[in-house]
Amino acid sequence: MLVNINPACRLAELEYALNKVGCKAIVAAEQFKTSKYLEMLQTLAPELADAESNALHAATLPELCTVIRMGDAKTPGMLNFDELMSRSRARVDRARLDALEAQWNPDEPINIQFTSGTTGNPKGATLTHRNIVNNARYIAMAMRLSEEDSLCIPVPLYHCFGMGTGRARVRVHGLHDGFPGRSVRSRRDARRRSRGERCKASRRCSLPNWTIRTSPDSI
């Protein structure tokens, strides 16, 4: 089950979210702007310094077993994302994956989305396979999207649209997707442009629906 963590979370919010849902593993970047994610995890779980990778036992985060870091640097007690993925691809057991997939139920939870926590602790909303797929399917049908259309996803991936219905629409209807990139010519130009304008410039997505209409059926 995927749990989306807001990258703007502070220590208390991160601790609350991880323990609230009993996260077993977390994938974290080193830092973004003033948020130093690996340092935050090391503060909450100082046991990382002496822990074996994939075998964390932390008093503050008792359910968390695995910390996976992005980037090439090595951090005590943490696995590297690229190394983990290469090992996983080499040892994939297709028969076991198929057997697990056969046990899935459309009404089982697949995703937990946390609110921003502006009025207290972040609130977790649990979504099922059926929730996400049908929401994406019917929204795309109402917008008359097809595989000829491109969907711009300008929001962070912890957002419901970013990791939930937006990505699901891409998969369910075969859309092209695009994320805002560094396509502007200068920092001054970047400051003048909104996120949506940068996305439109780099992916040619129209602002009203975050889509570019190219197929006759979607006009």
C-alpha positions in Angstrom: 0.0 0.0 0.0 1.4 3.3 -1.1 1.5 6.1 1.6 2.0 9.6 0.3 4.0 11.8 2.6 4.0 15.6 2.1 7.6 16.7 1.6 6.8 19.8 3.6 6.2 17.8 6.7 8.1 18.7 9.8 9.6 16.2 12.3 6.4 15.8 14.4 4.2 15.4 11.3 6.5 12.9 9.8 6.7 10.8 13.0 2.9 11.0 13.3 2.2 9.9 9.7 4.7 7.0 9.7 3.4 5.6 13.0 -0.3 6.3 12.3 -0.3 3.9 9.3 2.6 1.6 10.4 4.9 2.2 7.4 7.4 -0.6 6.9 9.6 1.3 4.4 10.2 4.8 3.3 11.8 6.2 0.2 13.4 9.7 0.7 15.4 12.2 -1.2 18.4 13.7 0.5 16.9 17.1 0.7 14.8 19.8 -1.0 15.3 23.5 -0.3 15.6 23.8 3.5 14.1 20.3 4.2 16.8 17.8 4.9 14.9 14.5 4.8 17.7 12.1 5.6 18.7 14.2 8.6 15.1 14.2 9.8 14.9 10.4 9.6 18.3 10.2 11.4 16.9 12.5 14.2 13.8 10.4 14.6 15.7 7.1 14.3 19.3 7.5 15.6 19.5 3.7 15.5 20.1 4.0 11.8 23.8 4.7 12.5 24.3 1.2 13.7 21.5 -0.6 11.9 21.9 -3.2 9.1 20.2 -2.2 5.9 16.6 -3.4 5.8 16.7 -4.2 9.5 16.0 -1.0 11.4 14.7 -1.2 15.0 13.9 2.3 16.2 12.2 3.2 19.4 10.4 6.2 18.0 9.4 4.5 14.7 8.8 0.9 15.8 7.1 -0.3 12.6 9.7 1.2 10.2 12.2 -1.5 9.0 13.7 0.0 5.8 14.9 3.4 4.8 15.7 3.8 1.1 17.6 6.9 0.0 17.8 8.5 -3.4 21.2 9.4 -4.9 24.5 7.7 -5.1 25.9 8.6 -1.7 26.0 5.9 1.0 24.3 6.5 4.4 24.6 4.1 7.3 21.5 1.9 7.8 19.9 3.0 4.5 19.6 1.2 1.1 20.2 3.0 -2.1 17.2 3.2 -4.4 19.0 2.4 -7.7 20.9 -0.5 -6.2 17.7 -1.9 -4.7 15.9 -1.6 -8.0 18.7 -3.4 -9.9 18.7 -6.2 -7.4 14.9 -6.5 -7.5 14.9 -6.7 -11.4 17.6 -9.4 -11.3 15.7 -11.5 -8.8 12.1 -11.0 -9.9 9.9 -14.1 -9.6 7.2 -13.7 -12.2 5.2 -16.7 -11.0 5.2 -15.4 -7.4 4.1 -12.0 -8.6 1.3 -13.5 -10.7 0.1 -15.5 -7.7 0.1 -12.5 -5.4 -1.8 -10.5 -8.1 -4.5 -13.2 -8.3 -5.2 -12.6 -4.6 -5.9 -8.9 -4.9 -9.4 -7.6 -4.4 -10.6 -4.4 -6.1 -12.0 -3.2 -2.8 -8.8 -3.6 -0.9 -6.9 -0.4 0.0 -4.0 0.6 -2.2 -3.2 4.2 -1.2 -3.3 6.5 1.8 -3.4 10.2 1.1 -2.6 12.6 4.0 -4.0 16.1 4.3 -1.7 19.0 5.0 -2.5 19.0 8.7 -3.2 22.8 8.9 -5.9 22.2 11.5 -4.1 19.6 13.5 -2.4 16.3 12.7 -2.5 15.2 9.1 -5.6 13.1 8.3 -5.2 9.9 6.3 -7.7 9.1 3.6 -7.6 5.4 2.5 -8.4 4.7 -1.2 -9.0 1.4 -2.8 -8.2 0.1 -6.3 -11.8 0.7 -7.3 -11.7 4.2 -5.9 -8.7 5.3 -7.9 -9.3 3.5 -11.2 -13.0 4.4 -11.4 -12.4 8.0 -10.5 -9.7 8.3 -13.1 -11.8 6.5 -15.7 -15.0 8.6 -15.3 -13.1 11.9 -15.1 -11.3 11.1 -18.3 -14.5 10.0 -19.9 -16.2 13.2 -18.9 -13.3 15.2 -20.3 -13.5 13.0 -23.5 -9.8 12.2 -23.3 -8.1 9.6 -25.5 -4.7 8.2 -26.1 -4.1 11.1 -28.5 -4.2 13.6 -25.6 -1.4 14.8 -23.3 -2.1 15.3 -19.6 0.1 17.8 -17.7 0.6 16.9 -14.0 1.9 20.1 -12.4 1.3 19.1 -8.8 3.6 17.2 -6.4 3.4 13.4 -6.5 2.2 13.3 -2.9 -0.9 15.1 -4.1 -4.1 13.0 -4.9 -4.0 14.2 -8.5 -0.2 13.7 -8.8 0.1 10.1 -7.7 -3.6 9.1 -7.8 -6.1 10.1 -10.4 -3.7 11.9 -12.7 -1.3 9.0 -13.1 -4.2 6.6 -13.1 -5.9 8.5 -16.0 -2.6 8.1 -18.0 -2.6 4.4 -17.4 -6.3 3.7 -17.8 -6.8 5.7 -21.0 -3.3 5.5 -22.5 -2.6 9.3 -22.3 0.7 10.9 -22.7 1.8 12.6 -19.5 4.2 15.4 -18.7 5.7 17.1 -15.6 6.9 20.7 -15.4 10.5 20.8 -16.3 13.4 23.2 -16.4 12.5 24.4 -19.9 12.7 28.1 -19.2 15.8 30.0 -20.4 16.8 31.8 -17.2 16.1 32.0 -13.5 14.6 35.4 -14.0 12.3 33.9 -16.7 11.4 31.1 -14.3 10.4 33.5 -11.6 8.1 35.3 -14.0 6.3 32.2 -15.0 3.7 30.3 -13.0 4.1 26.5 -12.7 1.3 26.0 -15.2 3.0 28.3 -17.8 6.2 26.4 -17.5 4.3 23.1 -18.0 2.6 24.5 -21.0 5.9 25.7 -22.5 7.6 22.3 -22.1 4.7 20.0 -22.8 2.4 22.1 -24.9 -0.5 21.4 -22.5 -3.4 23.9 -22.6 -4.0 25.6 -19.3 -7.8 25.2 -18.8 -7.8 21.4 -18.4 -4.1 20.8 -18.3 -4.5 18.8 -21.5 -3.7 19.4 -25.2 -6.4 18.4 -27.5 -5.2 16.5 -30.5 -7.7 13.9 -31.3 -11.0 14.6 -33.1 -13.0 12.7 -30.5 -11.8 14.9 -27.7 -12.7 18.2 -29.2 
